Amino acid sequence: GVISRKDKLLMVLALLTALHQGEAMHMYAEIARNEGATGEEVRDAMRVGILFSGGPGIVAASGAAVRFGQD
C-alpha cells in the first residue's frame, strides 16, 4: 500500500488511545517501535487519540507514554 506499515501502526495507536485500550496500546506501541517509529512518533499518535477522547484517553496513554518516553 501507499501508507507504510509503521504509519498504519501509529494510526492504530491513535485509535486504541481514543478507545481506552491500554493493554493493546502497549503491544502496538512496541510493534511500531520495532517497525522504526520513534518515541516522539508514538507519543504524537497517542496525543491524536487523546484529542478525540479527552480524560479517559489520557489515562489509557499514560502508561505507554512513560514506557516510550525515551528514544
C-alpha positions in Angstrom: 0.0 0.0 0.0 0.8 3.6 -0.2 0.9 4.1 3.6 3.9 2.5 5.3 3.4 -0.3 7.9 4.9 2.0 10.6 2.4 4.8 9.8 -0.5 2.3 9.9 0.6 1.1 13.3 0.7 4.7 14.5 -2.9 5.1 13.3 -3.8 2.0 15.3 -2.2 3.6 18.4 -4.3 6.7 18.0 -7.4 4.6 17.7 -6.6 2.5 20.6 -5.9 5.6 22.7 -9.3 7.0 21.8 -10.9 3.7 22.7 -9.1 3.5 26.0 -7.4 0.1 25.2 -4.3 0.4 27.4 -3.0 -3.2 27.1 -3.4 -3.2 23.3 -1.7 0.2 23.2 1.4 -1.3 24.9 1.6 -4.1 22.4 1.1 -1.9 19.3 3.5 0.7 20.6 6.2 -1.9 20.8 5.4 -3.2 17.3 5.5 0.3 16.0 8.9 0.8 17.6 10.1 -2.4 16.0 9.0 -1.0 12.7 11.1 2.1 13.2 8.8 4.5 14.9 10.5 6.9 17.3 9.3 7.6 20.9 8.2 11.0 19.7 6.1 9.5 16.9 4.5 7.0 19.4 3.7 9.8 21.8 2.3 12.0 19.0 0.0 9.3 17.8 -1.3 8.9 21.4 -1.9 12.7 21.5 -4.1 12.4 18.5 -6.2 9.8 20.3 -6.4 11.9 23.4 -7.8 14.8 21.3 -10.7 12.6 20.4 -11.3 11.0 23.8 -10.3 13.5 26.5 -9.6 12.4 30.0 -10.1 8.7 29.5 -7.5 8.7 26.7 -5.0 10.4 28.9 -5.4 7.6 31.5 -5.0 5.0 28.8 -2.0 6.6 27.3 -0.2 7.5 30.5 1.5 4.0 31.0 2.5 3.6 27.4 3.8 7.2 27.2 6.1 6.6 30.2 7.3 3.4 28.7 8.2 5.1 25.4 9.3 8.4 26.8 12.9 8.0 25.7 14.3 7.1 22.3 
